[in-house]
Amino acid sequence: MLVKDFTRKDKFVKDLVQGELFGEVALLYKTKRTASIKCKDDCTVGEISEACFLELMQNYPDLNQHLSAEARKYTDHWKQFQIEQLLKIDYFEDIPYETREDIHYKLTLENYEKDGIVF
């Protein structure tokens, strides 16, 4: 599993083993994928559509809570960097960590050249 570091370069995080899942963060938070998966060998992967995933989350709230709790355990450097940056904004310093984490999954990175107009 590869994730982007604070310089936006791919960084190896861990090897996945049979039975582990990936891609749930993008479905849970309706955001871009947070990791890339690179196969070392031939493999077979099961895929679930967004519509089916959302139906499962609605029909099985315990599953939704479990996947959300597991996603919160991820501690990659990019995630931590973005959450730390949010703490530098006065408005966000008193909100719960979980809320900052939710905001992190909605952030996108935009780069601007010197003298570029942001808005």
C-alpha positions in Angstrom: 0.0 0.0 0.0 1.3 3.4 -1.0 0.2 6.8 0.3 1.3 10.3 -0.5 3.6 12.0 2.0 3.5 15.7 2.8 5.6 16.3 -0.4 2.9 14.4 -2.4 5.3 11.6 -3.3 4.3 7.9 -3.0 5.5 6.3 0.2 5.3 2.6 1.1 3.1 2.1 4.1 2.5 -1.6 4.4 1.9 -4.9 2.6 -1.7 -6.0 2.5 -2.4 -9.7 3.2 -5.3 -11.9 2.0 -8.6 -10.7 3.5 -7.6 -7.0 4.0 -9.7 -4.4 2.4 -8.8 -1.1 0.8 -10.7 1.8 -0.8 -13.2 2.1 2.0 -12.1 5.6 3.0 -13.1 7.0 -0.5 -16.5 5.4 -0.1 -17.1 6.3 3.5 -16.1 10.0 3.1 -17.1 10.4 -0.6 -13.6 11.6 -1.5 -10.7 10.6 -3.6 -8.8 7.4 -2.8 -6.2 8.0 0.0 -3.9 5.2 -1.1 -2.7 3.3 -4.1 -2.3 -0.5 -4.3 0.5 -2.1 -6.3 0.4 -5.9 -6.8 3.7 -7.7 -6.2 2.2 -10.9 -7.6 -0.8 -12.1 -9.5 -3.9 -11.5 -7.3 -7.7 -11.6 -7.4 -9.6 -8.6 -5.9 -13.2 -8.3 -5.1 -14.9 -5.0 -6.0 -18.1 -3.4 -4.7 -19.9 -0.6 -6.4 -20.5 2.7 -4.6 -24.3 2.1 -4.8 -24.0 -1.3 -3.2 -21.6 0.0 -0.5 -24.0 2.8 0.4 -26.9 0.3 0.6 -24.9 -1.9 2.9 -24.0 1.1 5.1 -27.7 2.0 5.4 -28.9 -1.5 6.1 -26.1 -2.4 8.5 -25.2 0.6 10.7 -22.8 -1.6 12.8 -20.8 -2.2 9.7 -20.7 1.5 9.0 -19.5 2.2 12.5 -16.9 -0.5 12.3 -15.4 0.6 9.0 -15.3 4.2 10.2 -13.5 3.2 13.4 -11.0 1.2 11.4 -10.4 4.1 9.0 -9.7 6.4 11.9 -6.8 4.2 12.9 -4.9 5.1 9.8 -1.9 7.3 10.7 -0.1 8.0 7.4 2.2 11.1 7.3 0.0 13.0 4.8 -3.1 12.6 7.0 -1.2 13.7 10.1 0.4 16.6 8.2 -3.0 17.9 7.1 -4.6 17.6 10.5 -1.7 19.4 12.1 -2.1 22.2 9.5 -5.8 22.5 10.5 -4.6 23.1 14.1 -2.8 26.2 13.0 -6.2 27.8 12.0 -7.8 29.3 15.1 -11.3 28.3 14.0 -10.3 24.6 14.1 -8.3 24.4 17.2 -11.2 23.7 19.6 -13.1 21.1 17.4 -12.8 17.4 18.2 -10.0 15.4 16.5 -12.6 13.3 14.7 -14.1 16.4 13.1 -10.7 17.5 11.9 -10.1 14.1 10.6 -13.4 14.2 8.6 -12.3 17.6 7.2 -8.9 16.1 6.2 -10.7 13.6 4.0 -12.5 16.5 2.2 -9.4 18.7 1.6 -7.8 18.9 -1.8 -4.3 20.2 -2.5 -4.0 23.2 -4.9 -0.7 24.7 -5.9 -0.3 28.3 -7.1 2.7 30.0 -8.8 4.1 33.1 -7.3 1.7 36.0 -7.9 -1.0 33.6 -8.9 -4.6 34.5 -8.0 -6.1 32.1 -5.5 -9.7 33.4 -5.8 
